[in-house]
Amino acid sequence: MADEVDVVVIGLGPGGEDAAGRLAEAGLSVAAVESRLVGGECPYYACVPTKMMVRAAGLLEEARRVPGMAGESTVAPDWGPVAARIRDEATDSWDDKAAADRLTGMGVRLVRGEGRITAPGEVTVNDQVFRARRGILLNTGTAPAAPPIDGLADTPFWTNREAVQATEVPASLIVLGGGVVGAEMAQVFSRFGTRVTVVEAADRLLLNEEPESSALIRDVFEREGIGVRTGVDVTGVGHDGTEFTMRLGDEALPAERLLVATGRRPNLKGLGLAHVGLDEDARRLSVDGHMRAADGVWAIGDITGMGAFTHVSMYQGAIAVRDILGEEGPPAAYRAVPRVTFTDPEIGSVGLTEAQARDQNLPVRTGTAQIPDSTRGWIQKAGNDGFVKLVENPEWGTLVGATAAGPAGGEVLGFLAVAVHTETPTAVLRDMIYAYPTFHRAIESALADLSA
């Protein structure tokens, strides 16, 4: 016999978990289905533990910058405290009891297992059937994907999940993929003493960011001793029980460990989407501005293809909750989606890159300022790499995108995200007072360059 509920939430990543709690607190009966950990990838394998790794690596680098600035220093990296903090403070040894208890404490019924749609408004978990009076909310997320490289599948390679569980650092590491995850992990392990080489098929790192960001990170990596190989074709991977060997044409690149960071695949297979008229083989689910994917079905998070970020999932979840509850509210707007690559320097970006704006046939004007040329950058001296780049539509007189690369680049980004989201005229931005001496004051210099 089927259990009647108001809403079934399948997938309890940050957006799904938050939405389930909101709906329950609004008085609806909610069944929330999760086959892995309540909270999803972010708190256990991604955002939180990886930023603990980044923080620790940053402390090491700051200590190395003491000579010539504040005395002398000797640095002895120790991965033990990092591994312990991830295990004890971030993940409770990858146990989601605290998150599950928090959710059920809100009145949500937590159901463990694989949920699949078996009819319109119907979800089956194991042998249990739920009928949703109001609808189904999908938040099934993504999983690490490995490219079809000869021999790779037969090796014990790492993904981000294994990397954050490491109890010691390897002597050497190949990072396959020069995107956000690959770049962050490469720098972390290198700063803890691992010999690292990043291998990227594209012609530059951080392909989705400005070329200036790619060049900056490559320069910093090579200065720190990280090998960077871009525009290369990986023809095979082997493992002899002790060591990996990556074949780059006729060259053999050895390493103790291999981290594959080449993207993710949506968790849509086996979800029963055909029962509600959706394509299970799709790379993403198309949703309207209120997160509706089909009649009685809402989708949020990575599976919508609007940015694989926790903050996007949470944003979409709040919109879906409003719609399910019949409340008024603005539809989703993605013109100012912020993103941060937590390398050192940080790469904070919002909206369109210059190339993306031109691809949309927008008129484009850009302005750039270098952080070392700013007063705060000059004061910083050691570790002051970075820049601010603004992308303006001169016909509108507003910014359509921006990048803040440098120390605290992700924090400087907040100002720029507001400017892009609110479509603040650049004339107004020029007339503001910028605190001195701050990193964000470089925005004023970039605005001056914009009008030059």
C-alpha positions as CSV (number, residue, x, y, z in Angstrom):
1,M,0.0,0.0,0.0
2,A,1.3,3.4,-1.0
3,D,2.2,6.1,1.6
4,E,0.5,9.5,0.9
5,V,2.7,12.6,1.4
6,D,2.7,16.1,0.0
7,V,6.1,16.1,-1.5
8,V,8.9,13.6,-2.2
9,V,12.4,15.0,-2.4
10,I,14.9,12.7,-4.2
11,G,18.5,13.7,-3.4
12,L,19.6,15.5,-0.3
13,G,22.5,17.6,-1.5
14,P,22.5,21.1,0.0
15,G,19.6,22.4,-2.0
16,G,17.4,19.3,-1.6
17,E,18.2,19.1,2.2
18,D,17.3,22.8,2.7
19,A,14.2,22.5,0.5
20,A,12.9,19.5,2.4
21,G,13.3,21.2,5.7
22,R,11.6,24.4,4.5
23,L,8.7,22.5,3.1
24,A,8.3,20.5,6.4
25,E,8.5,23.6,8.4
26,A,5.7,25.1,6.2
27,G,3.5,22.3,7.4
28,L,3.7,19.9,4.5
29,S,4.4,16.1,4.8
30,V,7.7,15.4,3.2
31,A,9.5,12.2,2.4
32,A,13.2,12.8,1.6
33,V,15.1,10.1,-0.2
34,E,18.9,9.7,-0.1
35,S,21.1,6.7,-1.1
36,R,24.4,8.2,0.2
37,L,25.0,10.9,2.7
38,V,22.5,13.6,3.8
39,G,24.1,16.8,2.7
40,G,25.5,15.5,-0.5
41,E,28.9,16.0,-2.0
42,C,29.6,19.5,-0.6
43,P,30.1,18.9,3.2
44,Y,31.8,15.5,2.8
45,Y,33.9,15.5,-0.3
46,A,33.9,18.9,-1.9
47,C,33.3,22.5,-0.6
48,V,34.0,22.1,3.1
49,P,36.9,19.5,3.4
50,T,38.7,20.8,0.3
51,K,38.7,24.3,1.7
52,M,40.1,23.0,4.9
53,M,42.9,21.6,2.7
54,V,43.3,24.9,0.9
55,R,43.4,26.8,4.2
56,A,46.1,24.6,5.6
57,A,48.2,24.8,2.4
58,G,47.8,28.6,2.5
59,L,49.2,28.8,6.0
60,L,52.3,26.9,4.9
61,E,52.8,29.3,2.0
62,E,52.3,32.4,4.2
63,A,55.0,31.0,6.5
64,R,57.3,30.6,3.6
65,R,56.8,34.3,2.7
66,V,58.2,35.5,6.1
67,P,61.9,35.8,4.9
68,G,62.5,39.2,3.6
69,M,59.3,40.5,5.1
70,A,59.3,39.8,8.8
71,G,62.3,37.7,9.8
72,E,63.1,34.1,9.2
73,S,61.0,30.9,9.0
74,T,61.3,27.2,8.7
75,V,58.3,25.2,7.5
76,A,57.8,21.5,8.1
77,P,54.5,20.4,6.5
78,D,52.4,17.8,8.3
79,W,49.3,16.3,6.7
80,G,48.2,14.7,9.9
81,P,46.3,17.7,11.4
82,V,44.6,18.3,8.0
83,A,43.4,14.7,7.7
84,A,42.2,14.8,11.4
85,R,40.3,18.0,11.0
86,I,38.5,16.8,7.8
87,R,37.7,13.5,9.6
88,D,36.7,14.9,13.0
89,E,35.4,18.5,12.3
90,A,34.0,18.4,8.8
91,T,32.7,14.9,8.2
92,D,32.4,13.0,11.5
93,S,34.3,10.2,9.6
94,W,31.8,10.5,6.8
95,D,28.9,9.9,9.0
96,D,25.7,11.9,8.3
97,K,23.9,11.3,11.6
98,A,24.0,15.0,12.7
99,A,22.6,16.1,9.3
100,A,20.0,13.4,9.3
101,D,18.9,14.2,12.9
102,R,18.7,17.9,12.0
103,L,16.4,17.1,9.0
104,T,14.1,14.7,10.9
105,G,14.0,17.2,13.7
106,M,12.2,19.5,11.3
107,G,9.6,16.9,10.6
108,V,11.0,15.4,7.5
109,R,10.7,11.7,6.9
110,L,14.1,10.4,5.9
111,V,14.1,7.4,3.6
112,R,17.4,5.6,2.8
113,G,17.7,4.1,-0.6
114,E,17.6,4.7,-4.4
115,G,14.4,6.6,-5.3
116,R,12.9,6.2,-8.7
117,I,9.8,7.7,-10.3
118,T,7.4,4.8,-11.2
119,A,4.4,6.8,-12.3
120,P,3.4,10.5,-12.3
121,G,3.4,11.6,-8.7
122,E,4.8,8.3,-7.5
123,V,8.2,7.4,-6.2
124,T,9.4,3.9,-5.2
125,V,12.3,3.4,-2.8
126,N,13.2,-0.3,-2.4
127,D,9.8,-1.9,-2.0
128,Q,8.2,1.2,-0.5
129,V,5.8,3.4,-2.7
130,F,5.1,7.1,-2.0
131,R,2.4,9.1,-3.7
132,A,3.1,12.8,-3.7
133,R,0.0,15.0,-3.6
134,R,1.8,18.2,-4.6
135,G,4.8,16.8,-6.5
136,I,8.4,15.5,-6.7
137,L,11.5,17.6,-6.2
138,L,14.7,16.2,-7.9
139,N,18.1,17.1,-6.5
140,T,20.2,14.0,-7.5
141,G,23.4,15.9,-8.3
142,T,26.4,14.5,-10.1
143,A,29.2,12.0,-9.7
144,P,32.9,12.1,-10.7
145,A,33.3,11.1,-14.3
146,A,36.5,9.6,-15.8
147,P,37.3,9.9,-19.5
148,P,37.6,6.8,-21.7
149,I,41.3,6.6,-21.7
150,D,42.9,3.2,-22.4
151,G,43.7,1.4,-19.2
152,L,42.4,4.1,-16.8
153,A,39.3,2.2,-15.6
154,D,41.5,-0.7,-14.4
155,T,43.7,1.5,-12.1
156,P,43.1,2.7,-8.5
157,F,42.9,6.4,-9.5
158,W,41.6,9.0,-7.1
159,T,38.7,11.3,-7.6
160,N,38.0,14.2,-5.3
161,R,36.3,11.7,-2.9
162,E,39.5,9.7,-2.4
163,A,41.7,12.8,-2.3
164,V,39.9,14.3,0.7
165,Q,40.1,11.0,2.6
166,A,43.9,10.8,2.2
167,T,45.7,10.2,5.5
168,E,49.1,11.0,4.0
169,V,50.3,12.9,0.9
170,P,51.9,11.0,-1.9
171,A,55.5,11.6,-3.0
172,S,54.3,12.4,-6.5
173,L,50.9,13.1,-8.1
174,I,49.5,13.5,-11.6
175,V,46.4,15.6,-11.7
176,L,44.4,14.9,-14.9
177,G,42.3,18.0,-15.5
178,G,43.1,21.6,-15.1
179,G,39.7,22.9,-14.0
180,V,38.7,24.1,-10.6
181,V,39.1,20.9,-8.7
182,G,42.3,19.9,-10.5
183,A,43.9,23.4,-9.9
184,E,43.0,23.5,-6.2
185,M,44.2,20.0,-5.4
186,A,47.4,20.4,-7.4
187,Q,48.4,23.4,-5.3
188,V,47.4,21.9,-2.0
189,F,49.4,18.7,-2.4
190,S,52.3,20.6,-3.9
191,R,52.5,22.8,-0.9
192,F,52.6,19.8,1.4
193,G,55.6,18.4,-0.4
194,T,54.2,16.3,-3.3
195,R,55.8,16.6,-6.7
196,V,52.8,17.5,-8.9
197,T,52.2,17.6,-12.6
198,V,48.9,18.9,-14.0
199,V,47.8,17.4,-17.4
200,E,45.1,19.2,-19.3
201,A,43.9,18.4,-22.8
202,A,42.8,22.0,-23.5
203,D,45.4,24.7,-24.3
204,R,45.1,26.4,-20.9
205,L,44.1,25.8,-17.3
206,L,40.7,27.1,-16.0
207,L,39.2,27.0,-19.5
208,N,35.9,28.5,-18.4
209,E,37.6,31.6,-16.9
210,E,39.3,34.6,-18.5
211,P,42.6,33.8,-20.4
212,E,44.3,36.2,-18.0
213,S,43.2,34.0,-15.1
214,S,44.7,30.9,-16.8
215,A,48.0,32.6,-17.5
216,L,48.2,33.9,-13.9
217,I,47.6,30.5,-12.4
218,R,50.0,28.8,-14.7
219,D,52.7,31.3,-13.9
220,V,52.1,30.9,-10.1
221,F,52.1,27.1,-10.5
222,E,55.3,27.0,-12.4
223,R,57.0,29.4,-9.9
224,E,55.9,27.0,-7.1
225,G,57.4,24.0,-8.9
226,I,54.1,22.5,-10.2
227,G,54.5,21.0,-13.7
228,V,51.9,22.1,-16.2
229,R,51.2,20.2,-19.4
230,T,48.4,21.7,-21.5
231,G,47.2,20.8,-25.0
232,V,48.4,17.2,-24.7
233,D,46.7,14.0,-25.6
234,V,46.7,11.2,-23.0
235,T,46.9,7.9,-24.9
236,G,46.9,5.5,-22.0
237,V,47.2,4.9,-18.2
238,G,48.8,2.0,-16.5
239,H,49.4,0.9,-12.9
240,D,51.9,-1.8,-11.9
241,G,50.7,-2.2,-8.3
242,T,53.0,0.5,-7.0
243,E,53.1,3.4,-9.6
244,F,51.0,5.0,-12.2
245,T,52.3,5.6,-15.7
246,M,50.5,8.1,-18.0
247,R,51.3,7.9,-21.7
248,L,51.4,11.3,-23.5
249,G,52.1,10.1,-27.0
250,D,55.6,8.6,-26.8
251,E,56.3,10.0,-23.4
252,A,55.7,8.1,-20.2
253,L,54.9,10.2,-17.1
254,P,55.2,8.3,-13.7
255,A,53.6,9.2,-10.4
256,E,52.7,7.4,-7.1
257,R,49.1,8.7,-7.4
258,L,46.7,9.8,-10.1
259,L,43.9,12.3,-9.4
260,V,41.2,12.4,-12.1
261,A,39.5,15.7,-12.1
262,T,38.0,15.9,-15.6
263,G,34.3,16.6,-14.8
264,R,31.2,15.1,-13.5
265,R,28.1,13.2,-14.9
266,P,24.5,13.9,-13.9
267,N,22.8,11.3,-11.7
268,L,19.8,10.8,-14.0
269,K,20.1,7.2,-15.1
270,G,17.6,4.8,-13.4
271,L,15.5,7.7,-12.1
272,G,12.4,6.8,-14.1
273,L,12.2,10.2,-15.8
274,A,10.3,8.7,-18.8
275,H,7.3,8.2,-16.5
276,V,6.9,12.0,-16.4
277,G,7.9,12.7,-20.0
278,L,11.6,13.5,-19.4
279,D,14.7,12.1,-21.1
280,E,16.8,9.9,-18.8
281,D,19.7,10.1,-21.3
282,A,19.8,13.9,-21.1
283,R,22.9,15.7,-19.8
284,R,20.7,18.1,-17.9
285,L,17.0,18.7,-17.0
286,S,15.5,21.9,-18.5
287,V,13.6,23.9,-16.0
288,D,11.6,27.1,-16.2
289,G,12.1,30.1,-14.0
290,H,10.3,28.4,-11.1
291,M,12.3,25.2,-11.3
292,R,9.5,23.2,-13.0
293,A,10.8,20.4,-15.1
294,A,7.5,18.7,-15.9
295,D,3.9,18.7,-14.5
296,G,4.3,18.1,-10.8
297,V,8.1,17.8,-11.0
298,W,10.7,20.3,-9.9
299,A,14.5,20.0,-10.4
300,I,17.3,21.9,-8.8
301,G,21.1,21.8,-8.5
302,D,23.7,20.4,-10.8
303,I,21.2,18.4,-12.9
304,T,19.7,21.7,-14.2
305,G,23.0,22.6,-15.8
306,M,22.9,26.2,-14.4
307,G,26.2,25.8,-12.5
308,A,27.5,23.1,-10.3
309,F,27.7,25.2,-7.2
310,T,26.2,24.8,-3.8
311,H,25.0,28.4,-3.8
312,V,23.1,27.8,-7.1
313,S,21.4,24.7,-5.7
314,M,20.3,26.6,-2.5
315,Y,19.1,29.5,-4.6
316,Q,17.1,27.2,-6.9
317,G,15.8,25.2,-3.9
318,A,14.3,28.4,-2.3
319,I,12.5,29.2,-5.6
320,A,11.1,25.7,-5.9
321,V,9.8,25.8,-2.4
322,R,8.0,29.0,-3.1
323,D,6.4,27.5,-6.1
324,I,5.4,24.3,-4.4
325,L,3.8,26.4,-1.6
326,G,2.0,28.6,-4.1
327,E,3.9,31.7,-2.9
328,E,4.7,34.6,-5.2
329,G,8.3,35.4,-6.0
330,P,10.7,36.4,-8.8
331,P,11.8,33.7,-11.2
332,A,15.4,32.5,-11.3
333,A,17.9,35.0,-12.8
334,Y,21.4,33.8,-13.7
335,R,23.1,36.9,-15.1
336,A,25.2,37.2,-11.9
337,V,26.2,33.7,-10.9
338,P,29.4,34.0,-8.8
339,R,32.1,31.4,-8.8
340,V,35.4,31.1,-7.0
341,T,38.5,29.0,-7.6
342,F,40.2,28.7,-4.3
343,T,43.7,28.6,-5.5
344,D,46.3,31.2,-4.3
345,P,45.6,33.7,-5.8
346,E,41.9,33.2,-5.6
347,I,40.0,33.5,-8.9
348,G,36.6,35.1,-8.3
349,S,34.3,35.6,-11.3
350,V,30.8,36.7,-11.9
351,G,28.6,36.8,-15.0
352,L,30.1,36.6,-18.5
353,T,33.8,36.5,-19.5
354,E,34.8,38.7,-22.4
355,A,34.7,35.8,-24.8
356,Q,31.2,34.7,-23.6
357,A,29.9,38.3,-24.0
358,R,31.3,38.4,-27.6
359,D,29.8,35.0,-28.4
360,Q,26.4,36.5,-27.5
361,N,27.1,39.3,-30.0
362,L,27.1,41.9,-27.2
363,P,29.2,45.1,-27.6
364,V,32.1,44.8,-25.3
365,R,34.5,47.1,-23.5
366,T,37.0,45.9,-20.9
367,G,39.0,47.5,-18.2
368,T,41.8,45.9,-16.2
369,A,43.9,46.8,-13.1
370,Q,46.9,44.8,-11.7
371,I,46.8,44.1,-8.0
372,P,50.6,44.7,-7.6
373,D,50.1,48.2,-9.0
374,S,47.6,49.0,-6.3
375,T,48.7,50.5,-3.0
376,R,47.4,47.4,-1.1
377,G,49.1,45.1,-3.5
378,W,52.4,47.0,-3.1
379,I,52.1,46.8,0.7
380,Q,51.3,43.0,0.4
381,K,54.4,42.4,-1.7
382,A,54.8,38.7,-1.1
383,G,51.9,36.8,-2.6
384,N,50.3,39.9,-4.3
385,D,49.6,38.3,-7.7
386,G,46.3,39.2,-9.2
387,F,44.2,41.6,-11.3
388,V,40.7,43.0,-11.6
389,K,39.0,42.7,-15.1
390,L,35.7,44.3,-15.9
391,V,33.5,43.4,-18.9
392,E,31.0,46.2,-19.8
393,N,28.3,46.5,-22.4
394,P,28.9,50.1,-23.4
395,E,25.5,50.5,-25.0
396,W,23.8,49.5,-21.6
397,G,26.5,51.2,-19.5
398,T,26.6,48.3,-17.1
399,L,28.9,45.4,-16.3
400,V,28.0,42.0,-17.7
401,G,30.9,40.3,-16.1
402,A,34.0,40.7,-13.9
403,T,36.9,38.8,-12.5
404,A,38.7,39.6,-9.2
405,A,41.9,37.5,-9.0
406,G,44.3,37.9,-6.1
407,P,44.4,37.8,-2.3
408,A,40.8,37.5,-1.1
409,G,39.6,37.5,-4.7
410,G,36.5,35.7,-3.7
411,E,35.6,38.3,-1.1
412,V,36.3,41.3,-3.5
413,L,34.0,39.5,-5.9
414,G,31.0,40.3,-3.6
415,F,31.1,43.9,-4.7
416,L,31.2,43.0,-8.4
417,A,28.4,40.4,-8.1
418,V,26.1,43.1,-6.7
419,A,27.1,45.4,-9.5
420,V,26.3,42.8,-12.2
421,H,23.1,41.5,-10.5
422,T,21.6,45.0,-10.0
423,E,22.8,46.3,-13.3
424,T,24.3,49.3,-11.6
425,P,25.5,51.9,-14.2
426,T,29.3,52.0,-14.4
427,A,28.9,55.8,-14.1
428,V,27.5,55.3,-10.6
429,L,30.3,52.9,-9.8
430,R,32.9,55.5,-10.8
431,D,31.3,58.1,-8.4
432,M,31.6,55.8,-5.4
433,I,34.1,56.1,-2.6
434,Y,36.5,53.1,-2.3
435,A,38.2,52.5,1.0
436,Y,42.0,53.0,1.0
437,P,44.1,51.0,1.0
438,T,42.1,47.9,0.2
439,F,42.3,45.2,-2.5
440,H,38.9,46.1,-3.8
441,R,40.1,49.6,-4.5
442,A,41.7,48.2,-7.7
443,I,38.1,48.1,-9.0
444,E,38.3,51.9,-9.2
445,S,41.4,51.7,-11.3
446,A,39.8,49.1,-13.6
447,L,36.8,51.4,-14.0
448,A,39.2,54.2,-15.0
449,D,40.8,51.9,-17.5
450,L,37.4,51.0,-18.8
451,S,36.7,54.6,-19.8
452,A,40.2,55.3,-21.1
